[in-house]
Amino acid sequence: MTTEATLPTTSASPTARQVWTRARGITLALVVLLVAAVAIAVIRSDAQHGELDPRSADPSGSRAVAELLADRGVSTRVVDTLDDARAAAGPDTTLLVAVPDLLTERQQTRLRSATEGSGGRTVLVAPGGPAVERLAPGVTADPALSLDSTLAPDCDLPAARRAGSADTGGIRYSSAHVEADACYPSRRLATLLRIPETSGEAAQEATPGDTVVLGAPDIFYNDHLDEHGNASLALQLLGSRDHLVWYLPSLTDATTPDEERSFFDLLPSGWLWGTLQLFVAAALAALWRARRLGPLVPEKLPVAVRASETAEGRARLYRKANARDRAATALRSATRTRLAPLVGIPVAQAHTPEALLPALTAHLHGEHGDGQSLHTLLFGPPPGDDAALIALADQLDALEREVRRP
């Protein structure tokens, strides 16, 4: 009775421990990035709490402006919906739009239609390019911001001349309106524009309506109000009418039924950029940890492996995969490489039948068969079963012994 030894099998699939070892660096980096993003969001949300809100006493709030205006008899009312802001537009009202960029294109168009010709004043705080073009047609925002925050008026607008230098540096604007007052220039572009109404009944009023475009909100902040001429400029811009309506747009502002927002419209732009940065960081981490395909570097094996064990292991792999064609190809290729120098042809031509077979036939003098049988043996089709493969190996050994015989 014969006992067949069972060889241990080696799994090519990585274990859970190996997967964790390889992925823990990337996982740790992602966790750190996520925690950092959440921490920054929390810090920024706290820092921006009540920004430009006339009810807030935070450094970025605007309660001080509202209190000073109240002392001068100007009432301040806060609204957070577009319908309330449109309804409040009138000749005795100043409408301040705190963050115009939060409004959708349709909302900006509807707000412009309500304020145009109303005879009141509309103050737009730091609107971007698309927003200012819809809320104040004829005004264009420059992509480059002002380098300085504190600027001199350098215009004939009485409010600006009385206030003097103020913190208006931010977005810079150019206007196609000839009657516009361009103040606080930075590199020849204004950071404060006043565009008067020149048509309609509003132009006949004692105090005609106008639109003021301001490049930065700093003059309304509590912690900047006492600097330079910020307080004077803020009070003059917001106190020209008896009533001030402070419009604070938000992502929850009610929209009309035909203006439903998508999920991405409800996300602030900062979260979208943050998500993009996470994807870029993940891609860079993957490139960092990926396998480099470079030149092979020879190194000493930790243990000596006998050639017979290597050949046996490779043969077992071929047998497990039923790769008789590859095994036969390897046997024939090795035999041709060894026979070429013995019959006097270069090794580079060992795998060319036109060069190897005539030389081999001349060397054997017909003792091992004709050229056709040699061609089938050295360049023929793969064997159909294991027995044919073994026979092929025996025939190749016999041919090599015949050629080596003196």
Sequence and secondary structure as in RCSB ss.txt:
>XXXX:A:sequence
MTTEATLPTTSASPTARQVWTRARGITLALVVLLVAAVAIAVIRSDAQHGELDPRSADPSGSRAVAELLADRGVS
TRVVDTLDDARAAAGPDTTLLVAVPDLLTERQQTRLRSATEGSGGRTVLVAPGGPAVERLAPGVTADPALSLDST
LAPDCDLPAARRAGSADTGGIRYSSAHVEADACYPSRRLATLLRIPETSGEAAQEATPGDTVVLGAPDIFYNDHL
DEHGNASLALQLLGSRDHLVWYLPSLTDATTPDEERSFFDLLPSGWLWGTLQLFVAAALAALWRARRLGPLVPEK
LPVAVRASETAEGRARLYRKANARDRAATALRSATRTRLAPLVGIPVAQAHTPEALLPALTAHLHGEHGDGQSLH
TLLFGPPPGDDAALIALADQLDALEREVRRP
>XXXX:A:secstr
            S  HHHHHHHHHHHHHHHHHHHHHHHHHHHHHHHHTTTTT TT  STT  HHHHHHHHHTT E
EEEE SHHHHHHH STTEEEEES GGGS HHHHHHHHHHHTTSSSEEEEES  HHHHHHHSTTEEE SS  S SS
B   S  HHHHHH SBS  SS EEE  TT EEEEEETTEEEEEEEE  SSGGGGSSS  EEEEES SGGGSTTTT
TSTTHHHHHHHHH SSSEEEEE   TT    GGG   HHHHS HHHHHHHHHHHHHHHHHHHHHS          
 SS   HHHHHHHHHHHHHHTT HHHHHHHHHHHHHHHHHHHHT  GGGTT HHHHHHHHHHHHTTSS  HHHHH
HHHH    SSHHHHHHHHHHHHHHHHHHH  
